[in-house]
Amino acid sequence: MTDASWHAEVYGKWLGSGTRRRKTPGARHGRLILEEQQHRCAYCGIEFGDYTFRRGRPIQLRITWDHVIPYVYSEDSSDSNFVAACQVCNAIKNARMFESVNDAAAVIQRERWSRGYRDWQETA
């Protein structure tokens, strides 16, 4: 089996074809999500643009779009499958599935702490 045919069998596309791609929510729906979430990460609740700290170094939180049900499992890029998450929480969640966003938030917040992330209030 060639690399390309293996990739097609496993991922459902030919290498480089781009037929199935992760997407982000449309501009209108993205704005609605951000308003609903009050411009805060769905998992840690910190406002986008604020800072978190790790090992005393500041990290400015930016918006990333997270698939609630990971794309790798569902290939669902419908608007209803997105939440706005900071880059830290999105990386921690990765491709894990949870019963709810609240369940994910509880696990992710514990992992943020264990990996050394602190909000500004906790470093003062």
C-alpha positions in Angstrom: 0.0 0.0 0.0 1.4 3.4 -0.9 1.6 6.3 1.5 -1.1 8.2 -0.5 -3.5 5.2 -0.6 -3.0 4.5 3.1 -3.7 8.2 3.9 -6.8 8.1 1.7 -8.0 5.0 3.5 -7.4 6.3 7.0 -8.4 10.0 6.4 -10.8 9.7 3.5 -8.9 11.8 1.0 -5.9 11.8 -1.2 -2.8 13.6 0.0 -3.0 17.2 -1.0 -6.5 17.0 -2.4 -8.0 19.3 0.3 -11.5 17.8 -0.3 -12.2 17.6 3.5 -10.9 20.5 5.6 -11.4 21.8 9.0 -13.2 25.0 8.8 -14.1 27.9 11.2 -17.6 29.2 11.8 -18.8 31.8 9.4 -18.1 35.5 10.3 -21.7 36.1 11.4 -21.9 33.0 13.6 -18.4 33.6 15.0 -19.5 37.0 16.2 -22.6 35.4 17.8 -20.5 32.8 19.6 -18.2 35.6 20.9 -21.1 37.7 22.1 -22.7 34.6 23.7 -19.5 33.8 25.5 -18.9 37.5 26.4 -15.6 37.4 24.5 -14.2 34.8 26.9 -12.8 31.3 26.5 -15.4 28.6 26.8 -13.1 26.6 29.0 -11.2 28.9 31.3 -13.5 31.9 31.2 -10.6 34.4 30.7 -11.3 37.3 28.3 -9.5 37.2 25.0 -6.7 39.6 24.9 -6.0 39.2 28.6 -2.9 37.5 29.9 -2.2 34.2 31.6 1.2 33.4 33.0 3.4 30.3 32.9 6.7 30.1 34.6 6.3 33.9 35.2 6.1 34.7 31.5 3.0 36.4 30.2 1.0 34.8 27.4 -1.7 36.9 25.7 -4.8 34.8 25.0 -6.1 34.8 21.5 -9.2 33.4 20.0 -9.1 29.9 18.4 -12.1 28.0 17.2 -12.6 24.6 18.9 -14.7 21.8 17.6 -16.8 20.7 20.6 -17.0 17.2 19.0 -13.5 16.9 17.6 -13.3 17.1 13.8 -11.1 14.0 13.7 -14.0 11.9 14.9 -17.0 13.6 13.3 -15.7 15.8 10.4 -18.4 18.2 11.6 -17.6 21.8 10.9 -21.2 23.0 11.2 -21.6 26.3 13.1 -23.2 24.5 16.1 -20.1 22.4 16.7 -17.9 25.4 17.6 -16.9 27.3 20.7 -14.3 30.1 21.1 -11.4 28.9 23.1 -8.0 30.4 24.0 -5.0 28.8 22.4 -3.9 27.3 25.8 -7.2 25.5 26.5 -7.6 24.4 22.9 -4.2 22.8 23.0 -5.0 21.1 26.3 -8.3 19.8 25.0 -6.9 18.6 21.7 -9.0 15.8 20.3 -10.6 14.6 23.5 -14.3 14.3 23.8 -16.4 15.2 26.8 -20.1 14.9 27.7 -20.4 18.7 27.8 -18.5 21.9 27.5 -18.8 22.3 31.3 -17.2 18.8 31.8 -14.4 19.8 29.4 -13.9 23.1 31.3 -13.5 21.3 34.6 -10.8 18.9 33.3 -9.0 21.6 31.3 -8.9 24.0 34.2 -7.3 21.3 36.4 -4.7 20.6 33.6 -4.0 24.3 33.2 -3.1 24.5 36.9 -1.0 21.3 36.8 0.9 22.6 33.8 1.8 25.8 35.6 -0.7 28.3 34.0 -1.9 31.1 36.4 -4.2 34.1 35.8 -3.1 37.5 36.7 -5.0 37.4 40.0 -3.1 34.3 41.1 0.4 35.8 40.4 -0.1 39.0 42.4 
